Amino acid sequence: MTGAEIQKMILQHEELSISARQLHGNCYGIGVQHANGDYAGPVTLPENDQPLQFDSLDHVASFLAQIGVKSFQVVF
């Protein structure tokens, strides 16, 4: 799921649960889940479907704010 796809769903008022998870060291990934509990998958690059990885939670928060996500949870 790309950032543009998430943004589109938000604009359509779909309820999503966004979570950031530490992958290793200071590397974080973002997962998306629909309100009904179905896992939509990780946030990926549009050109190659590779999961995005962020160097810090600040970078995660900045990216999510840019696409219109108002809240997310951190999963340890």
Phi and psi restraints in degrees (range 20) as a CNS / XPLOR table:
assign (resid 1 and name C) (resid 2 and name N)
       (resid 2 and name CA) (resid 2 and name C) 1.0 -90.3 20.0 2
assign (resid 2 and name N) (resid 2 and name CA)
       (resid 2 and name C) (resid 3 and name N) 1.0 165.8 20.0 2
assign (resid 2 and name C) (resid 3 and name N)
       (resid 3 and name CA) (resid 3 and name C) 1.0 -58.9 20.0 2
assign (resid 3 and name N) (resid 3 and name CA)
       (resid 3 and name C) (resid 4 and name N) 1.0 -38.6 20.0 2
assign (resid 3 and name C) (resid 4 and name N)
       (resid 4 and name CA) (resid 4 and name C) 1.0 -64.7 20.0 2
assign (resid 4 and name N) (resid 4 and name CA)
       (resid 4 and name C) (resid 5 and name N) 1.0 -38.0 20.0 2
assign (resid 4 and name C) (resid 5 and name N)
       (resid 5 and name CA) (resid 5 and name C) 1.0 -66.3 20.0 2
assign (resid 5 and name N) (resid 5 and name CA)
       (resid 5 and name C) (resid 6 and name N) 1.0 -40.6 20.0 2
assign (resid 5 and name C) (resid 6 and name N)
       (resid 6 and name CA) (resid 6 and name C) 1.0 -64.0 20.0 2
assign (resid 6 and name N) (resid 6 and name CA)
       (resid 6 and name C) (resid 7 and name N) 1.0 -45.1 20.0 2
assign (resid 6 and name C) (resid 7 and name N)
       (resid 7 and name CA) (resid 7 and name C) 1.0 -58.8 20.0 2
assign (resid 7 and name N) (resid 7 and name CA)
       (resid 7 and name C) (resid 8 and name N) 1.0 -43.1 20.0 2
assign (resid 7 and name C) (resid 8 and name N)
       (resid 8 and name CA) (resid 8 and name C) 1.0 -62.0 20.0 2
assign (resid 8 and name N) (resid 8 and name CA)
       (resid 8 and name C) (resid 9 and name N) 1.0 -43.5 20.0 2
assign (resid 8 and name C) (resid 9 and name N)
       (resid 9 and name CA) (resid 9 and name C) 1.0 -64.3 20.0 2
assign (resid 9 and name N) (resid 9 and name CA)
       (resid 9 and name C) (resid 10 and name N) 1.0 -39.1 20.0 2
assign (resid 9 and name C) (resid 10 and name N)
       (resid 10 and name CA) (resid 10 and name C) 1.0 -63.3 20.0 2
assign (resid 10 and name N) (resid 10 and name CA)
       (resid 10 and name C) (resid 11 and name N) 1.0 -43.6 20.0 2
assign (resid 10 and name C) (resid 11 and name N)
       (resid 11 and name CA) (resid 11 and name C) 1.0 -64.8 20.0 2
assign (resid 11 and name N) (resid 11 and name CA)
       (resid 11 and name C) (resid 12 and name N) 1.0 -25.9 20.0 2
assign (resid 11 and name C) (resid 12 and name N)
       (resid 12 and name CA) (resid 12 and name C) 1.0 -89.2 20.0 2
assign (resid 12 and name N) (resid 12 and name CA)
       (resid 12 and name C) (resid 13 and name N) 1.0 8.8 20.0 2
assign (resid 12 and name C) (resid 13 and name N)
       (resid 13 and name CA) (resid 13 and name C) 1.0 63.6 20.0 2
assign (resid 13 and name N) (resid 13 and name CA)
       (resid 13 and name C) (resid 14 and name N) 1.0 29.4 20.0 2
assign (resid 13 and name C) (resid 14 and name N)
       (resid 14 and name CA) (resid 14 and name C) 1.0 -78.6 20.0 2
assign (resid 14 and name N) (resid 14 and name CA)
       (resid 14 and name C) (resid 15 and name N) 1.0 139.3 20.0 2
assign (resid 14 and name C) (resid 15 and name N)
       (resid 15 and name CA) (resid 15 and name C) 1.0 -86.8 20.0 2
assign (resid 15 and name N) (resid 15 and name CA)
       (resid 15 and name C) (resid 16 and name N) 1.0 125.2 20.0 2
assign (resid 15 and name C) (resid 16 and name N)
       (resid 16 and name CA) (resid 16 and name C) 1.0 -125.7 20.0 2
assign (resid 16 and name N) (resid 16 and name CA)
       (resid 16 and name C) (resid 17 and name N) 1.0 150.6 20.0 2
assign (resid 16 and name C) (resid 17 and name N)
       (resid 17 and name CA) (resid 17 and name C) 1.0 -111.5 20.0 2
assign (resid 17 and name N) (resid 17 and name CA)
       (resid 17 and name C) (resid 18 and name N) 1.0 119.5 20.0 2
assign (resid 17 and name C) (resid 18 and name N)
       (resid 18 and name CA) (resid 18 and name C) 1.0 -108.5 20.0 2
assign (resid 18 and name N) (resid 18 and name CA)
       (resid 18 and name C) (resid 19 and name N) 1.0 131.3 20.0 2
assign (resid 18 and name C) (resid 19 and name N)
       (resid 19 and name CA) (resid 19 and name C) 1.0 -134.2 20.0 2
assign (resid 19 and name N) (resid 19 and name CA)
       (resid 19 and name C) (resid 20 and name N) 1.0 142.7 20.0 2
assign (resid 19 and name C) (resid 20 and name N)
       (resid 20 and name CA) (resid 20 and name C) 1.0 -106.0 20.0 2
assign (resid 20 and name N) (resid 20 and name CA)
       (resid 20 and name C) (resid 21 and name N) 1.0 137.8 20.0 2
assign (resid 20 and name C) (resid 21 and name N)
       (resid 21 and name CA) (resid 21 and name C) 1.0 -132.4 20.0 2
assign (resid 21 and name N) (resid 21 and name CA)
       (resid 21 and name C) (resid 22 and name N) 1.0 137.2 20.0 2
assign (resid 21 and name C) (resid 22 and name N)
       (resid 22 and name CA) (resid 22 and name C) 1.0 -72.2 20.0 2
assign (resid 22 and name N) (resid 22 and name CA)
       (resid 22 and name C) (resid 23 and name N) 1.0 122.8 20.0 2
assign (resid 22 and name C) (resid 23 and name N)
       (resid 23 and name CA) (resid 23 and name C) 1.0 -86.5 20.0 2
assign (resid 23 and name N) (resid 23 and name CA)
       (resid 23 and name C) (resid 24 and name N) 1.0 -49.4 20.0 2
assign (resid 23 and name C) (resid 24 and name N)
       (resid 24 and name CA) (resid 24 and name C) 1.0 -169.6 20.0 2
assign (resid 24 and name N) (resid 24 and name CA)
       (resid 24 and name C) (resid 25 and name N) 1.0 146.1 20.0 2
assign (resid 24 and name C) (resid 25 and name N)
       (resid 25 and name CA) (resid 25 and name C) 1.0 50.6 20.0 2
assign (resid 25 and name N) (resid 25 and name CA)
       (resid 25 and name C) (resid 26 and name N) 1.0 -124.7 20.0 2
assign (resid 25 and name C) (resid 26 and name N)
       (resid 26 and name CA) (resid 26 and name C) 1.0 -102.8 20.0 2
assign (resid 26 and name N) (resid 26 and name CA)
       (resid 26 and name C) (resid 27 and name N) 1.0 29.6 20.0 2
assign (resid 26 and name C) (resid 27 and name N)
       (resid 27 and name CA) (resid 27 and name C) 1.0 -104.5 20.0 2
assign (resid 27 and name N) (resid 27 and name CA)
       (resid 27 and name C) (resid 28 and name N) 1.0 127.8 20.0 2
assign (resid 27 and name C) (resid 28 and name N)
       (resid 28 and name CA) (resid 28 and name C) 1.0 -122.2 20.0 2
assign (resid 28 and name N) (resid 28 and name CA)
       (resid 28 and name C) (resid 29 and name N) 1.0 148.2 20.0 2
assign (resid 28 and name C) (resid 29 and name N)
       (resid 29 and name CA) (resid 29 and name C) 1.0 -123.2 20.0 2
assign (resid 29 and name N) (resid 29 and name CA)
       (resid 29 and name C) (resid 30 and name N) 1.0 165.0 20.0 2
assign (resid 29 and name C) (resid 30 and name N)
       (resid 30 and name CA) (resid 30 and name C) 1.0 -122.0 20.0 2
assign (resid 30 and name N) (resid 30 and name CA)
       (resid 30 and name C) (resid 31 and name N) 1.0 131.9 20.0 2
assign (resid 30 and name C) (resid 31 and name N)
       (resid 31 and name CA) (resid 31 and name C) 1.0 -114.3 20.0 2
assign (resid 31 and name N) (resid 31 and name CA)
       (resid 31 and name C) (resid 32 and name N) 1.0 151.8 20.0 2
assign (resid 31 and name C) (resid 32 and name N)
       (resid 32 and name CA) (resid 32 and name C) 1.0 -125.8 20.0 2
assign (resid 32 and name N) (resid 32 and name CA)
       (resid 32 and name C) (resid 33 and name N) 1.0 134.5 20.0 2
assign (resid 32 and name C) (resid 33 and name N)
       (resid 33 and name CA) (resid 33 and name C) 1.0 -131.0 20.0 2
assign (resid 33 and name N) (resid 33 and name CA)
       (resid 33 and name C) (resid 34 and name N) 1.0 138.1 20.0 2
assign (resid 33 and name C) (resid 34 and name N)
       (resid 34 and name CA) (resid 34 and name C) 1.0 -74.8 20.0 2
assign (resid 34 and name N) (resid 34 and name CA)
       (resid 34 and name C) (resid 35 and name N) 1.0 160.7 20.0 2
assign (resid 34 and name C) (resid 35 and name N)
       (resid 35 and name CA) (resid 35 and name C) 1.0 -58.9 20.0 2
assign (resid 35 and name N) (resid 35 and name CA)
       (resid 35 and name C) (resid 36 and name N) 1.0 -29.2 20.0 2
assign (resid 35 and name C) (resid 36 and name N)
       (resid 36 and name CA) (resid 36 and name C) 1.0 -79.8 20.0 2
assign (resid 36 and name N) (resid 36 and name CA)
       (resid 36 and name C) (resid 37 and name N) 1.0 1.0 20.0 2
assign (resid 36 and name C) (resid 37 and name N)
       (resid 37 and name CA) (resid 37 and name C) 1.0 98.0 20.0 2
assign (resid 37 and name N) (resid 37 and name CA)
       (resid 37 and name C) (resid 38 and name N) 1.0 -9.4 20.0 2
assign (resid 37 and name C) (resid 38 and name N)
       (resid 38 and name CA) (resid 38 and name C) 1.0 -71.0 20.0 2
assign (resid 38 and name N) (resid 38 and name CA)
       (resid 38 and name C) (resid 39 and name N) 1.0 131.2 20.0 2
assign (resid 38 and name C) (resid 39 and name N)
       (resid 39 and name CA) (resid 39 and name C) 1.0 -79.2 20.0 2
assign (resid 39 and name N) (resid 39 and name CA)
       (resid 39 and name C) (resid 40 and name N) 1.0 123.2 20.0 2
assign (resid 39 and name C) (resid 40 and name N)
       (resid 40 and name CA) (resid 40 and name C) 1.0 -86.4 20.0 2
assign (resid 40 and name N) (resid 40 and name CA)
       (resid 40 and name C) (resid 41 and name N) 1.0 -23.9 20.0 2
assign (resid 40 and name C) (resid 41 and name N)
       (resid 41 and name CA) (resid 41 and name C) 1.0 118.5 20.0 2
assign (resid 41 and name N) (resid 41 and name CA)
       (resid 41 and name C) (resid 42 and name N) 1.0 -177.2 20.0 2
assign (resid 41 and name C) (resid 42 and name N)
       (resid 42 and name CA) (resid 42 and name C) 1.0 -80.3 20.0 2
assign (resid 42 and name N) (resid 42 and name CA)
       (resid 42 and name C) (resid 43 and name N) 1.0 161.7 20.0 2
assign (resid 42 and name C) (resid 43 and name N)
       (resid 43 and name CA) (resid 43 and name C) 1.0 -76.5 20.0 2
assign (resid 43 and name N) (resid 43 and name CA)
       (resid 43 and name C) (resid 44 and name N) 1.0 127.5 20.0 2
assign (resid 43 and name C) (resid 44 and name N)
       (resid 44 and name CA) (resid 44 and name C) 1.0 -123.6 20.0 2
assign (resid 44 and name N) (resid 44 and name CA)
       (resid 44 and name C) (resid 45 and name N) 1.0 166.6 20.0 2
assign (resid 44 and name C) (resid 45 and name N)
       (resid 45 and name CA) (resid 45 and name C) 1.0 -76.8 20.0 2
assign (resid 45 and name N) (resid 45 and name CA)
       (resid 45 and name C) (resid 46 and name N) 1.0 137.3 20.0 2
assign (resid 45 and name C) (resid 46 and name N)
       (resid 46 and name CA) (resid 46 and name C) 1.0 -66.7 20.0 2
assign (resid 46 and name N) (resid 46 and name CA)
       (resid 46 and name C) (resid 47 and name N) 1.0 -29.5 20.0 2
assign (resid 46 and name C) (resid 47 and name N)
       (resid 47 and name CA) (resid 47 and name C) 1.0 -79.8 20.0 2
assign (resid 47 and name N) (resid 47 and name CA)
       (resid 47 and name C) (resid 48 and name N) 1.0 -22.4 20.0 2
assign (resid 47 and name C) (resid 48 and name N)
       (resid 48 and name CA) (resid 48 and name C) 1.0 -144.8 20.0 2
assign (resid 48 and name N) (resid 48 and name CA)
       (resid 48 and name C) (resid 49 and name N) 1.0 8.6 20.0 2
assign (resid 48 and name C) (resid 49 and name N)
       (resid 49 and name CA) (resid 49 and name C) 1.0 59.4 20.0 2
assign (resid 49 and name N) (resid 49 and name CA)
       (resid 49 and name C) (resid 50 and name N) 1.0 20.2 20.0 2
assign (resid 49 and name C) (resid 50 and name N)
       (resid 50 and name CA) (resid 50 and name C) 1.0 -81.3 20.0 2
assign (resid 50 and name N) (resid 50 and name CA)
       (resid 50 and name C) (resid 51 and name N) 1.0 134.6 20.0 2
assign (resid 50 and name C) (resid 51 and name N)
       (resid 51 and name CA) (resid 51 and name C) 1.0 -60.3 20.0 2
assign (resid 51 and name N) (resid 51 and name CA)
       (resid 51 and name C) (resid 52 and name N) 1.0 136.9 20.0 2
assign (resid 51 and name C) (resid 52 and name N)
       (resid 52 and name CA) (resid 52 and name C) 1.0 -71.0 20.0 2
assign (resid 52 and name N) (resid 52 and name CA)
       (resid 52 and name C) (resid 53 and name N) 1.0 143.6 20.0 2
assign (resid 52 and name C) (resid 53 and name N)
       (resid 53 and name CA) (resid 53 and name C) 1.0 -128.0 20.0 2
assign (resid 53 and name N) (resid 53 and name CA)
       (resid 53 and name C) (resid 54 and name N) 1.0 137.1 20.0 2
assign (resid 53 and name C) (resid 54 and name N)
       (resid 54 and name CA) (resid 54 and name C) 1.0 -118.7 20.0 2
assign (resid 54 and name N) (resid 54 and name CA)
       (resid 54 and name C) (resid 55 and name N) 1.0 146.5 20.0 2
assign (resid 54 and name C) (resid 55 and name N)
       (resid 55 and name CA) (resid 55 and name C) 1.0 -79.0 20.0 2
assign (resid 55 and name N) (resid 55 and name CA)
       (resid 55 and name C) (resid 56 and name N) 1.0 -15.6 20.0 2
assign (resid 55 and name C) (resid 56 and name N)
       (resid 56 and name CA) (resid 56 and name C) 1.0 -160.4 20.0 2
assign (resid 56 and name N) (resid 56 and name CA)
       (resid 56 and name C) (resid 57 and name N) 1.0 165.1 20.0 2
assign (resid 56 and name C) (resid 57 and name N)
       (resid 57 and name CA) (resid 57 and name C) 1.0 -66.9 20.0 2
assign (resid 57 and name N) (resid 57 and name CA)
       (resid 57 and name C) (resid 58 and name N) 1.0 -27.4 20.0 2
assign (resid 57 and name C) (resid 58 and name N)
       (resid 58 and name CA) (resid 58 and name C) 1.0 -61.8 20.0 2
assign (resid 58 and name N) (resid 58 and name CA)
       (resid 58 and name C) (resid 59 and name N) 1.0 -41.0 20.0 2
assign (resid 58 and name C) (resid 59 and name N)
       (resid 59 and name CA) (resid 59 and name C) 1.0 -68.1 20.0 2
assign (resid 59 and name N) (resid 59 and name CA)
       (resid 59 and name C) (resid 60 and name N) 1.0 -38.0 20.0 2
assign (resid 59 and name C) (resid 60 and name N)
       (resid 60 and name CA) (resid 60 and name C) 1.0 -60.4 20.0 2
assign (resid 60 and name N) (resid 60 and name CA)
       (resid 60 and name C) (resid 61 and name N) 1.0 -50.6 20.0 2
assign (resid 60 and name C) (resid 61 and name N)
       (resid 61 and name CA) (resid 61 and name C) 1.0 -60.6 20.0 2
assign (resid 61 and name N) (resid 61 and name CA)
       (resid 61 and name C) (resid 62 and name N) 1.0 -41.4 20.0 2
assign (resid 61 and name C) (resid 62 and name N)
       (resid 62 and name CA) (resid 62 and name C) 1.0 -63.2 20.0 2
assign (resid 62 and name N) (resid 62 and name CA)
       (resid 62 and name C) (resid 63 and name N) 1.0 -46.6 20.0 2
assign (resid 62 and name C) (resid 63 and name N)
       (resid 63 and name CA) (resid 63 and name C) 1.0 -60.8 20.0 2
assign (resid 63 and name N) (resid 63 and name CA)
       (resid 63 and name C) (resid 64 and name N) 1.0 -48.3 20.0 2
assign (resid 63 and name C) (resid 64 and name N)
       (resid 64 and name CA) (resid 64 and name C) 1.0 -63.8 20.0 2
assign (resid 64 and name N) (resid 64 and name CA)
       (resid 64 and name C) (resid 65 and name N) 1.0 -38.1 20.0 2
assign (resid 64 and name C) (resid 65 and name N)
       (resid 65 and name CA) (resid 65 and name C) 1.0 -63.2 20.0 2
assign (resid 65 and name N) (resid 65 and name CA)
       (resid 65 and name C) (resid 66 and name N) 1.0 -37.7 20.0 2
assign (resid 65 and name C) (resid 66 and name N)
       (resid 66 and name CA) (resid 66 and name C) 1.0 -64.0 20.0 2
assign (resid 66 and name N) (resid 66 and name CA)
       (resid 66 and name C) (resid 67 and name N) 1.0 -29.9 20.0 2
assign (resid 66 and name C) (resid 67 and name N)
       (resid 67 and name CA) (resid 67 and name C) 1.0 -98.7 20.0 2
assign (resid 67 and name N) (resid 67 and name CA)
       (resid 67 and name C) (resid 68 and name N) 1.0 4.0 20.0 2
assign (resid 67 and name C) (resid 68 and name N)
       (resid 68 and name CA) (resid 68 and name C) 1.0 99.0 20.0 2
assign (resid 68 and name N) (resid 68 and name CA)
       (resid 68 and name C) (resid 69 and name N) 1.0 8.0 20.0 2
assign (resid 68 and name C) (resid 69 and name N)
       (resid 69 and name CA) (resid 69 and name C) 1.0 -78.4 20.0 2
assign (resid 69 and name N) (resid 69 and name CA)
       (resid 69 and name C) (resid 70 and name N) 1.0 125.1 20.0 2
assign (resid 69 and name C) (resid 70 and name N)
       (resid 70 and name CA) (resid 70 and name C) 1.0 -93.9 20.0 2
assign (resid 70 and name N) (resid 70 and name CA)
       (resid 70 and name C) (resid 71 and name N) 1.0 -22.3 20.0 2
assign (resid 70 and name C) (resid 71 and name N)
       (resid 71 and name CA) (resid 71 and name C) 1.0 -151.7 20.0 2
assign (resid 71 and name N) (resid 71 and name CA)
       (resid 71 and name C) (resid 72 and name N) 1.0 151.1 20.0 2
assign (resid 71 and name C) (resid 72 and name N)
       (resid 72 and name CA) (resid 72 and name C) 1.0 -152.0 20.0 2
assign (resid 72 and name N) (resid 72 and name CA)
       (resid 72 and name C) (resid 73 and name N) 1.0 164.1 20.0 2
assign (resid 72 and name C) (resid 73 and name N)
       (resid 73 and name CA) (resid 73 and name C) 1.0 -116.0 20.0 2
assign (resid 73 and name N) (resid 73 and name CA)
       (resid 73 and name C) (resid 74 and name N) 1.0 151.3 20.0 2
assign (resid 73 and name C) (resid 74 and name N)
       (resid 74 and name CA) (resid 74 and name C) 1.0 -102.4 20.0 2
assign (resid 74 and name N) (resid 74 and name CA)
       (resid 74 and name C) (resid 75 and name N) 1.0 126.6 20.0 2
assign (resid 74 and name C) (resid 75 and name N)
       (resid 75 and name CA) (resid 75 and name C) 1.0 -108.1 20.0 2
assign (resid 75 and name N) (resid 75 and name CA)
       (resid 75 and name C) (resid 76 and name N) 1.0 128.2 20.0 2
